[in-house]
Amino acid sequence: MATGADQAVGFGLVGFSLLLFTYYTIWVIVLPFVDSDHVIHSYFLPREYSVILPGVAALILLLFVGTFIGVVTWKNRKPKKVD
């Protein structure tokens, strides 16, 4: 069973993910249908960033996953036996 701290961290991560998903969905799907002079546009970055930011995040994620796999592989290698 998870402790209270684990549950709090889990709820926090789920809440953050939900907030981020909602913000991105409104930014990418809803804003193109809203007039460009509307006040809601002041809360969002320019539309170019809607492609750039996820791309950079994906590259960073791949970098960390690749580094993790490399470190685990390096630590688990077995030395060759010399006859």
C-alpha positions, -999 to 999 in steps of 0.1 A, spaced: 0 0 0 13 35 -8 21 59 19 4 93 23 35 110 8 35 87 -22 -2 94 -28 3 132 -24 31 131 -50 10 109 -73 -20 133 -71 3 162 -77 18 147 -108 -17 137 -121 -30 172 -114 0 188 -131 -4 165 -162 -41 173 -164 -34 211 -162 -7 208 -188 -29 187 -211 -58 212 -208 -36 242 -214 -20 226 -245 -54 214 -258 -69 249 -256 -37 264 -271 -36 241 -301 -73 232 -308 -94 260 -295 -73 292 -301 -72 289 -339 -110 295 -339 -109 325 -316 -103 360 -330 -66 370 -328 -75 403 -310 -93 385 -282 -79 389 -247 -74 351 -242 -45 351 -267 -24 371 -242 -23 340 -219 -7 318 -246 26 318 -264 27 322 -302 15 292 -321 50 283 -334 59 272 -300 31 246 -299 53 225 -322 88 235 -310 82 229 -273 69 193 -276 97 185 -300 124 198 -276 107 179 -248 107 147 -268 144 151 -276 152 156 -240 132 126 -230 150 105 -256 183 118 -243 175 108 -208 161 74 -218 192 67 -239 215 78 -212 197 56 -186 199 26 -209 236 32 -216 244 35 -179 225 4 -170 241 -15 -198 276 -3 -188 271 -13 -152 257 -48 -160 284 -58 -185 305 -88 -176 343 -88 -179 357 -112 -205 376 -141 -192 412 -143 -202 424 -179 -208 
